[in-house]
Structures are given as structure tokens and as C-alpha cells.
Amino acid sequence: MTPKILLVKPKNDVVNIMPPLGLGYLSAALKKNGFCAEIFDCNLLNLDIPALADKVRAEKIKYVGITVCSNEHVWLKSFCKVFENDHDLKIIVGGPHPTGLRSRLFSLIPRIDFIVYSEGELALPALIKSLEDRNASHSHIPNLIWRKDGAFTENPLE
């Protein structure tokens, strides 16, 4: 069974709200690689964290990809706290904030499993495939930051 990947744009208070075009590109890349992806724009849907968490649990989502701008850092931290003890769910973050902070974001929000920095159209499908294949090594995946033996590994930029 193909896992569903939930791609999320956090809710924020920015007046000029743009559609999450980057998540559209990621969704297309995932679908091209045989995965099922759904985009949830929390602004458009007026969706708060508890409602999103209920959806993740009800649909037994295995992977959540979240695009994060700096003004959405607190939202990300709150979302991760909800799943603090659920390590079956893989939380993958990308966007401007993780790209700028890189591995320092792991120390600020330890519940994050992976960071995709810069572009994610190659990295995200490769990461999901690697996780589904239970491949212990992610070293071949471009633009990925991950934990390896307690240290952070930053793969080269593609």
C-alpha cells in the first residue's frame, strides 16, 4: 500500500497570503514517483493544530512535510510538541526557515526527523522511497539534513 504524504502550509497571521506553490511542486514530484500526496493549506482551510493532528491520526499518516517561513516557527514547534512521543510519524521540514538555520533547527525543535534545504523536488521523493525501503543510509539524497549516529549529516546541495 502506498503511504499518503501530507504536505502542510502552517496557519499564520500574514495579511498577504499566497498559495503554497512550492507544495504543489513537491506534490507533483511525489506523484510522479508513485506516492500519494495531499496538500493542506491551514490558512485556506482555517485549520488549527488540533484539527490537523486529528486528521494525521485518523488517516494514519506516516509522513508530514511542512514548509516553514520564519514567522511560522512557533506553529512548527507547537505541531511537533503534539507528536513528541509518536516516532512512527516522520516530520520533514523545508522552506526558507529550515534552509537558513540548517541543522541548528534540530536543537531548537528536536522532534523534527529530517530537513530538506533549498529545493526538495528530488530530495523528498528519494527520502520517502528510502524510508519505505527501510534503507538505513540516506547519504545519496541531495539537500537532506539528518541524524546519523547522534550527529547531524548535511548532504550536498544538488
N, CA, C and O atoms as a GROMACS GRO file, in nm:
protein
  632
    1MET      N    1   0.084  -0.118   0.000
    1MET     CA    2   0.000   0.000   0.000
    1MET      C    3   0.089   0.125   0.000
    1MET      O    4   0.183   0.134   0.078
    2THR      N    5   0.059   0.218  -0.086
    2THR     CA    6   0.135   0.341  -0.098
    2THR      C    7   0.100   0.435   0.017
    2THR      O    8  -0.018   0.462   0.040
    3PRO      N    9   0.200   0.484   0.090
    3PRO     CA   10   0.169   0.574   0.202
    3PRO      C   11   0.124   0.711   0.152
    3PRO      O   12   0.166   0.757   0.045
    4LYS      N   13   0.039   0.774   0.230
    4LYS     CA   14  -0.003   0.910   0.197
    4LYS      C   15   0.092   1.006   0.266
    4LYS      O   16   0.123   0.992   0.385
    5ILE      N   17   0.138   1.104   0.191
    5ILE     CA   18   0.223   1.208   0.246
    5ILE      C   19   0.140   1.335   0.255
    5ILE      O   20   0.081   1.380   0.156
    6LEU      N   21   0.135   1.392   0.372
    6LEU     CA   22   0.060   1.515   0.393
    6LEU      C   23   0.158   1.632   0.385
    6LEU      O   24   0.255   1.638   0.462
    7LEU      N   25   0.134   1.724   0.293
    7LEU     CA   26   0.217   1.843   0.276
    7LEU      C   27   0.141   1.961   0.336
    7LEU      O   28   0.026   1.986   0.298
    8VAL      N   29   0.204   2.032   0.429
    8VAL     CA   30   0.132   2.131   0.509
    8VAL      C   31   0.194   2.270   0.498
    8VAL      O   32   0.316   2.287   0.505
    9LYS      N   33   0.106   2.368   0.480
    9LYS     CA   34   0.141   2.509   0.492
    9LYS      C   35   0.081   2.554   0.624
    9LYS      O   36  -0.041   2.556   0.637
   10PRO      N   37   0.164   2.592   0.722
   10PRO     CA   38   0.112   2.632   0.854
   10PRO      C   39   0.021   2.754   0.848
   10PRO      O   40   0.029   2.836   0.757
   11LYS      N   41  -0.064   2.762   0.946
   11LYS     CA   42  -0.150   2.879   0.962
   11LYS      C   43  -0.064   2.993   1.016
   11LYS      O   44   0.018   2.973   1.105
   12ASN      N   45  -0.084   3.113   0.961
   12ASN     CA   46  -0.010   3.229   1.010
   12ASN      C   47  -0.099   3.352   1.004
   12ASN      O   48  -0.212   3.347   0.954
   13ASP      N   49  -0.047   3.463   1.053
   13ASP     CA   50  -0.126   3.587   1.060
   13ASP      C   51  -0.087   3.687   0.952
   13ASP      O   52  -0.119   3.805   0.965
   14VAL      N   53  -0.020   3.644   0.849
   14VAL     CA   54   0.022   3.733   0.742
   14VAL      C   55  -0.100   3.773   0.661
   14VAL      O   56  -0.180   3.688   0.621
   15VAL      N   57  -0.115   3.902   0.635
   15VAL     CA   58  -0.232   3.953   0.563
   15VAL      C   59  -0.228   3.912   0.416
   15VAL      O   60  -0.331   3.871   0.362
   16ASN      N   61  -0.113   3.921   0.352
   16ASN     CA   62  -0.099   3.886   0.210
   16ASN      C   63  -0.065   3.738   0.199
   16ASN      O   64   0.052   3.700   0.198
   17ILE      N   65  -0.166   3.656   0.190
   17ILE     CA   66  -0.145   3.511   0.188
   17ILE      C   67  -0.134   3.462   0.044
   17ILE      O   68  -0.221   3.488  -0.040
   18MET      N   69  -0.027   3.393   0.017
   18MET     CA   70  -0.001   3.337  -0.116
   18MET      C   71  -0.029   3.186  -0.114
   18MET      O   72  -0.008   3.122  -0.011
   19PRO      N   73  -0.075   3.129  -0.223
   19PRO     CA   74  -0.092   2.984  -0.226
   19PRO      C   75   0.044   2.915  -0.215
   19PRO      O   76   0.144   2.969  -0.263
   20PRO      N   77   0.048   2.799  -0.154
   20PRO     CA   78   0.176   2.729  -0.134
   20PRO      C   79   0.223   2.660  -0.262
   20PRO      O   80   0.213   2.538  -0.276
   21LEU      N   81   0.273   2.739  -0.355
   21LEU     CA   82   0.316   2.688  -0.485
   21LEU      C   83   0.424   2.580  -0.472
   21LEU      O   84   0.421   2.480  -0.544
   22GLY      N   85   0.518   2.600  -0.379
   22GLY     CA   86   0.624   2.502  -0.357
   22GLY      C   87   0.568   2.365  -0.319
   22GLY      O   88   0.622   2.263  -0.361
   23LEU      N   89   0.461   2.363  -0.240
   23LEU     CA   90   0.400   2.235  -0.204
   23LEU      C   91   0.336   2.169  -0.326
   23LEU      O   92   0.330   2.046  -0.335
   24GLY      N   93   0.289   2.250  -0.419
   24GLY     CA   94   0.236   2.196  -0.544
   24GLY      C   95   0.344   2.125  -0.624
   24GLY      O   96   0.321   2.017  -0.679
   25TYR      N   97   0.462   2.185  -0.630
   25TYR     CA   98   0.574   2.122  -0.699
   25TYR      C   99   0.614   1.991  -0.630
   25TYR      O  100   0.641   1.890  -0.696
   26LEU      N  101   0.617   1.994  -0.497
   26LEU     CA  102   0.653   1.872  -0.423
   26LEU      C  103   0.549   1.762  -0.443
   26LEU      O  104   0.583   1.645  -0.459
   27SER      N  105   0.422   1.801  -0.441
   27SER     CA  106   0.315   1.704  -0.462
   27SER      C  107   0.329   1.638  -0.600
   27SER      O  108   0.316   1.516  -0.613
   28ALA      N  109   0.355   1.719  -0.702
   28ALA     CA  110   0.373   1.665  -0.837
   28ALA      C  111   0.492   1.570  -0.843
   28ALA      O  112   0.485   1.465  -0.907
   29ALA      N  113   0.602   1.607  -0.778
   29ALA     CA  114   0.722   1.522  -0.778
   29ALA      C  115   0.694   1.390  -0.706
   29ALA      O  116   0.739   1.284  -0.750
   30LEU      N  117   0.622   1.396  -0.596
   30LEU     CA  118   0.588   1.273  -0.523
   30LEU      C  119   0.497   1.184  -0.607
   30LEU      O  120   0.520   1.063  -0.616
   31LYS      N  121   0.395   1.243  -0.668
   31LYS     CA  122   0.302   1.166  -0.750
   31LYS      C  123   0.373   1.105  -0.871
   31LYS      O  124   0.343   0.992  -0.909
   32LYS      N  125   0.466   1.177  -0.930
   32LYS     CA  126   0.545   1.126  -1.042
   32LYS      C  127   0.626   1.003  -1.001
   32LYS      O  128   0.656   0.917  -1.084
   33ASN      N  129   0.661   0.995  -0.873
   33ASN     CA  130   0.738   0.883  -0.820
   33ASN      C  131   0.649   0.776  -0.756
   33ASN      O  132   0.699   0.688  -0.686
   34GLY      N  133   0.518   0.784  -0.779
   34GLY     CA  134   0.428   0.678  -0.735
   34GLY      C  135   0.371   0.694  -0.596
   34GLY      O  136   0.311   0.600  -0.544
   35PHE      N  137   0.389   0.809  -0.534
   35PHE     CA  138   0.337   0.830  -0.399
   35PHE      C  139   0.208   0.910  -0.403
   35PHE      O  140   0.176   0.976  -0.502
   36CYS      N  141   0.133   0.903  -0.294
   36CYS     CA  142   0.008   0.977  -0.281
   36CYS      C  143   0.034   1.097  -0.190
   36CYS      O  144   0.073   1.080  -0.074
   37ALA      N  145   0.012   1.217  -0.241
   37ALA     CA  146   0.037   1.338  -0.163
   37ALA      C  147  -0.088   1.425  -0.159
   37ALA      O  148  -0.160   1.436  -0.258
   38GLU      N  149  -0.110   1.485  -0.044
   38GLU     CA  150  -0.223   1.576  -0.027
   38GLU      C  151  -0.171   1.704   0.036
   38GLU      O  152  -0.091   1.700   0.130
   39ILE      N  153  -0.216   1.818  -0.015
   39ILE     CA  154  -0.174   1.948   0.037
   39ILE      C  155  -0.280   2.002   0.131
   39ILE      O  156  -0.399   2.002   0.100
   40PHE      N  157  -0.234   2.047   0.247
   40PHE     CA  158  -0.323   2.112   0.343
   40PHE      C  159  -0.270   2.251   0.371
   40PHE      O  160  -0.169   2.268   0.439
   41ASP      N  161  -0.340   2.351   0.320
   41ASP     CA  162  -0.308   2.490   0.347
   41ASP      C  163  -0.394   2.531   0.466
   41ASP      O  164  -0.514   2.556   0.453
   42CYS      N  165  -0.332   2.538   0.583
   42CYS     CA  166  -0.406   2.565   0.706
   42CYS      C  167  -0.471   2.702   0.706
   42CYS      O  168  -0.571   2.723   0.775
   43ASN      N  169  -0.416   2.798   0.631
   43ASN     CA  170  -0.481   2.929   0.619
   43ASN      C  171  -0.611   2.918   0.541
   43ASN      O  172  -0.716   2.965   0.586
   44LEU      N  173  -0.603   2.856   0.425
   44LEU     CA  174  -0.720   2.841   0.339
   44LEU      C  175  -0.830   2.760   0.407
   44LEU      O  176  -0.948   2.794   0.397
   45LEU      N  177  -0.791   2.654   0.475
   45LEU     CA  178  -0.887   2.565   0.540
   45LEU      C  179  -0.927   2.611   0.680
   45LEU      O  180  -1.013   2.551   0.744
   46ASN      N  181  -0.862   2.719   0.728
   46ASN     CA  182  -0.882   2.767   0.865
   46ASN      C  183  -0.867   2.652   0.965
   46ASN      O  184  -0.952   2.630   1.052
   47LEU      N  185  -0.757   2.581   0.949
   47LEU     CA  186  -0.731   2.459   1.025
   47LEU      C  187  -0.629   2.486   1.134
   47LEU      O  188  -0.519   2.534   1.107
   48ASP      N  189  -0.666   2.456   1.258
   48ASP     CA  190  -0.572   2.473   1.368
   48ASP      C  191  -0.493   2.343   1.391
   48ASP      O  192  -0.523   2.241   1.329
   49ILE      N  193  -0.396   2.348   1.479
   49ILE     CA  194  -0.310   2.232   1.503
   49ILE      C  195  -0.388   2.111   1.555
   49ILE      O  196  -0.365   2.000   1.505
   50PRO      N  197  -0.479   2.125   1.653
   50PRO     CA  198  -0.553   2.007   1.698
   50PRO      C  199  -0.632   1.939   1.586
   50PRO      O  200  -0.636   1.816   1.579
   51ALA      N  201  -0.695   2.016   1.498
   51ALA     CA  202  -0.771   1.958   1.387
   51ALA      C  203  -0.678   1.887   1.289
   51ALA      O  204  -0.711   1.780   1.239
   52LEU      N  205  -0.562   1.946   1.262
   52LEU     CA  206  -0.464   1.883   1.174
   52LEU      C  207  -0.411   1.754   1.237
   52LEU      O  208  -0.396   1.653   1.169
   53ALA      N  209  -0.383   1.759   1.366
   53ALA     CA  210  -0.335   1.639   1.437
   53ALA      C  211  -0.440   1.528   1.433
   53ALA      O  212  -0.406   1.410   1.417
   54ASP      N  213  -0.567   1.564   1.448
   54ASP     CA  214  -0.674   1.465   1.439
   54ASP      C  215  -0.674   1.397   1.302
   54ASP      O  216  -0.693   1.276   1.293
   55LYS      N  217  -0.654   1.474   1.196
   55LYS     CA  218  -0.651   1.419   1.061
   55LYS      C  219  -0.532   1.324   1.045
   55LYS      O  220  -0.547   1.214   0.990
   56VAL      N  221  -0.416   1.365   1.094
   56VAL     CA  222  -0.296   1.281   1.084
   56VAL      C  223  -0.320   1.147   1.155
   56VAL      O  224  -0.285   1.042   1.102
   57ARG      N  225  -0.379   1.153   1.272
   57ARG     CA  226  -0.405   1.029   1.348
   57ARG      C  227  -0.514   0.945   1.283
   57ARG      O  228  -0.498   0.824   1.268
   58ALA      N  229  -0.624   1.008   1.243
   58ALA     CA  230  -0.738   0.935   1.186
   58ALA      C  231  -0.699   0.864   1.056
   58ALA      O  232  -0.744   0.752   1.030
   59GLU      N  233  -0.616   0.928   0.975
   59GLU     CA  234  -0.578   0.869   0.847
   59GLU      C  235  -0.446   0.792   0.854
   59GLU      O  236  -0.394   0.744   0.753
   60LYS      N  237  -0.392   0.781   0.977
   60LYS     CA  238  -0.267   0.706   0.998
   60LYS      C  239  -0.157   0.751   0.902
   60LYS      O  240  -0.090   0.669   0.839
   61ILE      N  241  -0.140   0.883   0.892
   61ILE     CA  242  -0.038   0.943   0.806
   61ILE      C  243   0.099   0.903   0.861
   61ILE      O  244   0.123   0.911   0.982
   62LYS      N  245   0.189   0.861   0.773
   62LYS     CA  246   0.325   0.824   0.814
   62LYS      C  247   0.424   0.938   0.796
   62LYS      O  248   0.525   0.944   0.867
   63TYR      N  249   0.397   1.028   0.701
   63TYR     CA  250   0.491   1.134   0.667
   63TYR      C  251   0.418   1.268   0.656
   63TYR      O  252   0.319   1.280   0.584
   64VAL      N  253   0.470   1.368   0.727
   64VAL     CA  254   0.419   1.504   0.714
   64VAL      C  255   0.534   1.592   0.672
   64VAL      O  256   0.638   1.599   0.739
   65GLY      N  257   0.516   1.659   0.560
   65GLY     CA  258   0.614   1.756   0.511
   65GLY      C  259   0.558   1.895   0.534
   65GLY      O  260   0.447   1.926   0.493
   66ILE      N  261   0.636   1.980   0.600
   66ILE     CA  262   0.589   2.113   0.637
   66ILE      C  263   0.684   2.218   0.580
   66ILE      O  264   0.804   2.212   0.604
   67THR      N  265   0.629   2.312   0.505
   67THR     CA  266   0.708   2.425   0.458
   67THR      C  267   0.699   2.535   0.563
   67THR      O  268   0.590   2.570   0.608
   68VAL      N  269   0.814   2.590   0.601
   68VAL     CA  270   0.816   2.682   0.714
   68VAL      C  271   0.890   2.811   0.681
   68VAL      O  272   1.007   2.809   0.642
   69CYS      N  273   0.820   2.924   0.697
   69CYS     CA  274   0.883   3.055   0.695
   69CYS      C  275   0.915   3.090   0.840
   69CYS      O  276   0.862   3.027   0.932
   70SER      N  277   1.000   3.188   0.862
   70SER     CA  278   1.042   3.221   0.999
   70SER      C  279   0.926   3.260   1.090
   70SER      O  280   0.929   3.229   1.209
   71ASN      N  281   0.825   3.327   1.036
   71ASN     CA  282   0.710   3.365   1.119
   71ASN      C  283   0.622   3.245   1.156
   71ASN      O  284   0.527   3.261   1.233
   72GLU      N  285   0.653   3.127   1.104
   72GLU     CA  286   0.574   3.007   1.135
   72GLU      C  287   0.650   2.911   1.227
   72GLU      O  288   0.606   2.798   1.250
   73HIS      N  289   0.763   2.957   1.280
   73HIS     CA  290   0.847   2.875   1.368
   73HIS      C  291   0.770   2.827   1.491
   73HIS      O  292   0.780   2.711   1.530
   74VAL      N  293   0.694   2.917   1.553
   74VAL     CA  294   0.619   2.881   1.674
   74VAL      C  295   0.513   2.777   1.641
   74VAL      O  296   0.489   2.685   1.719
   75TRP      N  297   0.447   2.792   1.525
   75TRP     CA  298   0.348   2.694   1.481
   75TRP      C  299   0.414   2.556   1.468
   75TRP      O  300   0.361   2.456   1.517
   76LEU      N  301   0.530   2.552   1.404
   76LEU     CA  302   0.601   2.425   1.385
   76LEU      C  303   0.636   2.362   1.519
   76LEU      O  304   0.618   2.242   1.538
   77LYS      N  305   0.686   2.442   1.610
   77LYS     CA  306   0.722   2.391   1.743
   77LYS      C  307   0.599   2.332   1.814
   77LYS      O  308   0.608   2.226   1.875
   78SER      N  309   0.486   2.401   1.804
   78SER     CA  310   0.362   2.352   1.866
   78SER      C  311   0.313   2.223   1.801
   78SER      O  312   0.269   2.130   1.869
   79PHE      N  313   0.321   2.217   1.668
   79PHE     CA  314   0.280   2.095   1.597
   79PHE      C  315   0.368   1.977   1.640
   79PHE      O  316   0.318   1.869   1.669
   80CYS      N  317   0.497   2.000   1.644
   80CYS     CA  318   0.590   1.892   1.682
   80CYS      C  319   0.568   1.846   1.826
   80CYS      O  320   0.583   1.728   1.856
   81LYS      N  321   0.531   1.938   1.912
   81LYS     CA  322   0.505   1.902   2.052
   81LYS      C  323   0.388   1.803   2.063
   81LYS      O  324   0.390   1.713   2.146
   82VAL      N  325   0.286   1.821   1.978
   82VAL     CA  326   0.170   1.730   1.978
   82VAL      C  327   0.215   1.586   1.949
   82VAL      O  328   0.158   1.491   2.002
   83PHE      N  329   0.317   1.572   1.865
   83PHE     CA  330   0.364   1.439   1.825
   83PHE      C  331   0.498   1.402   1.889
   83PHE      O  332   0.575   1.322   1.836
   84GLU      N  333   0.524   1.462   2.004
   84GLU     CA  334   0.650   1.444   2.074
   84GLU      C  335   0.684   1.297   2.100
   84GLU      O  336   0.800   1.257   2.091
   85ASN      N  337   0.584   1.217   2.131
   85ASN     CA  338   0.608   1.076   2.164
   85ASN      C  339   0.566   0.979   2.054
   85ASN      O  340   0.569   0.858   2.074
   86ASP      N  341   0.526   1.030   1.940
   86ASP     CA  342   0.484   0.946   1.828
   86ASP      C  343   0.595   0.944   1.724
   86ASP      O  344   0.599   1.027   1.633
   87HIS      N  345   0.685   0.848   1.739
   87HIS     CA  346   0.800   0.844   1.649
   87HIS      C  347   0.775   0.759   1.525
   87HIS      O  348   0.865   0.739   1.443
   88ASP      N  349   0.651   0.708   1.510
   88ASP     CA  350   0.614   0.641   1.386
   88ASP      C  351   0.589   0.746   1.277
   88ASP      O  352   0.612   0.720   1.159
   89LEU      N  353   0.543   0.864   1.317
   89LEU     CA  354   0.522   0.975   1.224
   89LEU      C  355   0.656   1.041   1.197
   89LEU      O  356   0.727   1.080   1.290
   90LYS      N  357   0.690   1.054   1.070
   90LYS     CA  358   0.814   1.123   1.031
   90LYS      C  359   0.778   1.267   0.994
   90LYS      O  360   0.695   1.290   0.906
   91ILE      N  361   0.842   1.363   1.062
   91ILE     CA  362   0.819   1.504   1.036
   91ILE      C  363   0.938   1.556   0.956
   91ILE      O  364   1.053   1.554   1.001
   92ILE      N  365   0.906   1.603   0.836
   92ILE     CA  366   1.007   1.652   0.741
   92ILE      C  367   0.978   1.799   0.718
   92ILE      O  368   0.866   1.835   0.682
   93VAL      N  369   1.077   1.884   0.737
   93VAL     CA  370   1.054   2.026   0.719
   93VAL      C  371   1.144   2.082   0.609
   93VAL      O  372   1.254   2.034   0.585
   94GLY      N  373   1.093   2.185   0.544
   94GLY     CA  374   1.167   2.254   0.441
   94GLY      C  375   1.118   2.397   0.433
   94GLY      O  376   1.033   2.439   0.512
   95GLY      N  377   1.169   2.472   0.338
   95GLY     CA  378   1.128   2.610   0.322
   95GLY      C  379   1.238   2.705   0.368
   95GLY      O  380   1.348   2.661   0.402
   96PRO      N  381   1.208   2.835   0.368
   96PRO     CA  382   1.310   2.935   0.399
   96PRO      C  383   1.371   2.922   0.539
   96PRO      O  384   1.493   2.936   0.554
   97HIS      N  385   1.290   2.897   0.640
   97HIS     CA  386   1.341   2.891   0.777
   97HIS      C  387   1.439   2.774   0.797
   97HIS      O  388   1.549   2.797   0.846
   98PRO      N  389   1.402   2.652   0.762
   98PRO     CA  390   1.497   2.541   0.774
   98PRO      C  391   1.619   2.556   0.684
   98PRO      O  392   1.729   2.516   0.721
   99THR      N  393   1.600   2.614   0.566
   99THR     CA  394   1.714   2.633   0.476
   99THR      C  395   1.815   2.730   0.538
   99THR      O  396   1.936   2.711   0.523
  100GLY      N  397   1.766   2.831   0.606
  100GLY     CA  398   1.856   2.927   0.669
  100GLY      C  399   1.922   2.873   0.795
  100GLY      O  400   2.041   2.897   0.818
  101LEU      N  401   1.847   2.802   0.876
  101LEU     CA  402   1.901   2.753   1.004
  101LEU      C  403   1.978   2.622   0.992
  101LEU      O  404   2.065   2.592   1.073
  102ARG      N  405   1.943   2.544   0.891
  102ARG     CA  406   2.004   2.412   0.870
  102ARG      C  407   1.997   2.328   0.997
  102ARG      O  408   1.892   2.324   1.061
  103SER      N  409   2.104   2.261   1.035
  103SER     CA  410   2.100   2.165   1.146
  103SER      C  411   2.072   2.231   1.281
  103SER      O  412   2.034   2.162   1.376
  104ARG      N  413   2.090   2.362   1.293
  104ARG     CA  414   2.058   2.431   1.420
  104ARG      C  415   1.910   2.417   1.454
  104ARG      O  416   1.873   2.425   1.572
  105LEU      N  417   1.826   2.396   1.353
  105LEU     CA  418   1.682   2.381   1.379
  105LEU      C  419   1.654   2.255   1.460
  105LEU      O  420   1.557   2.252   1.537
  106PHE      N  421   1.735   2.150   1.446
  106PHE     CA  422   1.717   2.029   1.525
  106PHE      C  423   1.732   2.057   1.675
  106PHE      O  424   1.661   1.998   1.756
  107SER      N  425   1.822   2.146   1.711
  107SER     CA  426   1.840   2.176   1.854
  107SER      C  427   1.725   2.262   1.907
  107SER      O  428   1.693   2.254   2.026
  108LEU      N  429   1.664   2.343   1.821
  108LEU     CA  430   1.550   2.423   1.862
  108LEU      C  431   1.422   2.341   1.870
  108LEU      O  432   1.338   2.363   1.958
  109ILE      N  433   1.407   2.245   1.778
  109ILE     CA  434   1.289   2.159   1.774
  109ILE      C  435   1.338   2.015   1.752
  109ILE      O  436   1.341   1.968   1.638
  110PRO      N  437   1.375   1.946   1.859
  110PRO     CA  438   1.435   1.813   1.845
  110PRO      C  439   1.343   1.708   1.782
  110PRO      O  440   1.392   1.606   1.733
  111ARG      N  441   1.212   1.730   1.782
  111ARG     CA  442   1.119   1.630   1.728
  111ARG      C  443   1.123   1.621   1.575
  111ARG      O  444   1.072   1.525   1.518
  112ILE      N  445   1.183   1.717   1.508
  112ILE     CA  446   1.196   1.711   1.362
  112ILE      C  447   1.282   1.591   1.325
  112ILE      O  448   1.386   1.567   1.387
  113ASP      N  449   1.239   1.516   1.224
  113ASP     CA  450   1.315   1.399   1.180
  113ASP      C  451   1.413   1.432   1.068
  113ASP      O  452   1.526   1.383   1.069
  114PHE      N  453   1.371   1.514   0.972
  114PHE     CA  454   1.454   1.546   0.856
  114PHE      C  455   1.432   1.691   0.814
  114PHE      O  456   1.324   1.746   0.831
  115ILE      N  457   1.538   1.750   0.759
  115ILE     CA  458   1.529   1.883   0.699
  115ILE      C  459   1.570   1.870   0.553
  115ILE      O  460   1.675   1.815   0.521
  116VAL      N  461   1.486   1.922   0.466
  116VAL     CA  462   1.521   1.933   0.324
  116VAL      C  463   1.548   2.081   0.300
  116VAL      O  464   1.458   2.164   0.311
  117TYR      N  465   1.672   2.113   0.266
  117TYR     CA  466   1.706   2.254   0.243
  117TYR      C  467   1.715   2.282   0.094
  117TYR      O  468   1.741   2.193   0.013
  118SER      N  469   1.693   2.408   0.061
  118SER     CA  470   1.688   2.452  -0.077
  118SER      C  471   1.572   2.381  -0.147
  118SER      O  472   1.462   2.374  -0.090
  119GLU      N  473   1.592   2.329  -0.266
  119GLU     CA  474   1.484   2.265  -0.342
  119GLU      C  475   1.460   2.121  -0.294
  119GLU      O  476   1.554   2.052  -0.256
  120GLY      N  477   1.333   2.078  -0.297
  120GLY     CA  478   1.301   1.946  -0.245
  120GLY      C  479   1.243   1.848  -0.345
  120GLY      O  480   1.208   1.736  -0.308
  121GLU      N  481   1.230   1.888  -0.473
  121GLU     CA  482   1.163   1.801  -0.570
  121GLU      C  483   1.237   1.670  -0.594
  121GLU      O  484   1.173   1.570  -0.627
  122LEU      N  485   1.368   1.667  -0.578
  122LEU     CA  486   1.443   1.542  -0.590
  122LEU      C  487   1.457   1.475  -0.454
  122LEU      O  488   1.445   1.354  -0.442
  123ALA      N  489   1.483   1.556  -0.352
  123ALA     CA  490   1.512   1.502  -0.219
  123ALA      C  491   1.392   1.434  -0.154
  123ALA      O  492   1.406   1.324  -0.099
  124LEU      N  493   1.276   1.496  -0.157
  124LEU     CA  494   1.162   1.441  -0.084
  124LEU      C  495   1.117   1.305  -0.136
  124LEU      O  496   1.100   1.213  -0.056
  125PRO      N  497   1.097   1.286  -0.267
  125PRO     CA  498   1.062   1.152  -0.314
  125PRO      C  499   1.172   1.048  -0.283
  125PRO      O  500   1.141   0.934  -0.249
  126ALA      N  501   1.299   1.088  -0.294
  126ALA     CA  502   1.409   0.996  -0.263
  126ALA      C  503   1.408   0.958  -0.115
  126ALA      O  504   1.435   0.843  -0.081
  127LEU      N  505   1.379   1.054  -0.028
  127LEU     CA  506   1.373   1.026   0.115
  127LEU      C  507   1.258   0.931   0.148
  127LEU      O  508   1.277   0.835   0.222
  128ILE      N  509   1.140   0.957   0.094
  128ILE     CA  510   1.026   0.869   0.121
  128ILE      C  511   1.055   0.728   0.070
  128ILE      O  512   1.026   0.630   0.139
  129LYS      N  513   1.114   0.716  -0.048
  129LYS     CA  514   1.150   0.585  -0.101
  129LYS      C  515   1.249   0.516  -0.009
  129LYS      O  516   1.235   0.397   0.020
  130SER      N  517   1.349   0.587   0.037
  130SER     CA  518   1.449   0.532   0.127
  130SER      C  519   1.385   0.484   0.259
  130SER      O  520   1.418   0.377   0.309
  131LEU      N  521   1.294   0.565   0.313
  131LEU     CA  522   1.227   0.527   0.437
  131LEU      C  523   1.135   0.406   0.416
  131LEU      O  524   1.129   0.317   0.501
  132GLU      N  525   1.065   0.403   0.304
  132GLU     CA  526   0.977   0.290   0.275
  132GLU      C  527   1.056   0.162   0.250
  132GLU      O  528   1.010   0.052   0.284
  133ASP      N  529   1.174   0.175   0.191
  133ASP     CA  530   1.260   0.059   0.167
  133ASP      C  531   1.337   0.020   0.292
  133ASP      O  532   1.412  -0.078   0.293
  134ARG      N  533   1.318   0.098   0.398
  134ARG     CA  534   1.390   0.077   0.524
  134ARG      C  535   1.541   0.081   0.504
  134ARG      O  536   1.617   0.010   0.571
  135ASN      N  537   1.583   0.164   0.410
  135ASN     CA  538   1.725   0.183   0.381
  135ASN      C  539   1.785   0.265   0.494
  135ASN      O  540   1.741   0.376   0.522
  136ALA      N  541   1.886   0.210   0.560
  136ALA     CA  542   1.947   0.278   0.673
  136ALA      C  543   2.027   0.402   0.631
  136ALA      O  544   2.050   0.491   0.713
  137SER      N  545   2.068   0.408   0.507
  137SER     CA  546   2.150   0.519   0.462
  137SER      C  547   2.070   0.617   0.378
  137SER      O  548   1.996   0.579   0.288
  138HIS      N  549   2.086   0.742   0.410
  138HIS     CA  550   2.022   0.848   0.332
  138HIS      C  551   2.129   0.934   0.266
  138HIS      O  552   2.100   1.044   0.218
  139SER      N  553   2.251   0.885   0.263
  139SER     CA  554   2.364   0.965   0.217
  139SER      C  555   2.358   1.001   0.069
  139SER      O  556   2.427   1.092   0.025
  140HIS      N  557   2.278   0.930  -0.008
  140HIS     CA  558   2.267   0.957  -0.152
  140HIS      C  559   2.162   1.064  -0.186
  140HIS      O  560   2.148   1.101  -0.302
  141ILE      N  561   2.090   1.112  -0.086
  141ILE     CA  562   1.978   1.203  -0.109
  141ILE      C  563   2.028   1.348  -0.103
  141ILE      O  564   2.080   1.392   0.000
  142PRO      N  565   2.014   1.423  -0.213
  142PRO     CA  566   2.062   1.561  -0.213
  142PRO      C  567   1.978   1.652  -0.123
  142PRO      O  568   1.860   1.626  -0.101
  143ASN      N  569   2.041   1.756  -0.072
  143ASN     CA  570   1.972   1.862   0.002
  143ASN      C  571   1.906   1.813   0.131
  143ASN      O  572   1.810   1.874   0.178
  144LEU      N  573   1.956   1.706   0.189
  144LEU     CA  574   1.896   1.648   0.309
  144LEU      C  575   1.988   1.666   0.428
  144LEU      O  576   2.110   1.647   0.419
  145ILE      N  577   1.928   1.702   0.541
  145ILE     CA  578   2.000   1.705   0.668
  145ILE      C  579   1.930   1.606   0.759
  145ILE      O  580   1.807   1.609   0.774
  146TRP      N  581   2.008   1.518   0.821
  146TRP     CA  582   1.952   1.411   0.901
  146TRP      C  583   2.049   1.371   1.011
  146TRP      O  584   2.166   1.409   1.010
  147ARG      N  585   1.996   1.294   1.105
  147ARG     CA  586   2.079   1.245   1.216
  147ARG      C  587   2.141   1.111   1.177
  147ARG      O  588   2.074   1.023   1.122
  148LYS      N  589   2.269   1.099   1.208
  148LYS     CA  590   2.338   0.972   1.185
  148LYS      C  591   2.431   0.950   1.304
  148LYS      O  592   2.523   1.028   1.327
  149ASP      N  593   2.405   0.844   1.378
  149ASP     CA  594   2.486   0.811   1.495
  149ASP      C  595   2.496   0.929   1.592
  149ASP      O  596   2.603   0.956   1.646
  150GLY      N  597   2.385   0.998   1.613
  150GLY     CA  598   2.380   1.108   1.708
  150GLY      C  599   2.434   1.241   1.657
  150GLY      O  600   2.424   1.342   1.726
  151ALA      N  601   2.490   1.241   1.537
  151ALA     CA  602   2.541   1.366   1.478
  151ALA      C  603   2.455   1.403   1.358
  151ALA      O  604   2.378   1.322   1.307
  152PHE      N  605   2.468   1.526   1.316
  152PHE     CA  606   2.391   1.573   1.201
  152PHE      C  607   2.475   1.557   1.076
  152PHE      O  608   2.594   1.590   1.074
  153THR      N  609   2.412   1.507   0.972
  153THR     CA  610   2.476   1.491   0.843
  153THR      C  611   2.406   1.580   0.743
  153THR      O  612   2.283   1.575   0.729
  154GLU      N  613   2.482   1.662   0.674
  154GLU     CA  614   2.426   1.751   0.573
  154GLU      C  615   2.476   1.703   0.438
  154GLU      O  616   2.593   1.717   0.405
  155ASN      N  617   2.384   1.647   0.359
  155ASN     CA  618   2.420   1.600   0.226
  155ASN      C  619   2.441   1.718   0.132
  155ASN      O  620   2.385   1.826   0.153
  156PRO      N  621   2.521   1.698   0.029
  156PRO     CA  622   2.550   1.809  -0.066
  156PRO      C  623   2.424   1.861  -0.136
  156PRO      O  624   2.326   1.790  -0.155
  157LEU      N  625   2.434   1.986  -0.173
  157LEU     CA  626   2.328   2.053  -0.248
  157LEU      C  627   2.330   2.003  -0.392
  157LEU      O  628   2.436   1.995  -0.454
  158GLU      N  629   2.214   1.971  -0.444
  158GLU     CA  630   2.202   1.924  -0.584
  158GLU      C  631   2.192   2.042  -0.676
  158GLU      O  632   2.181   2.024  -0.797
   0.00000   0.00000   0.00000
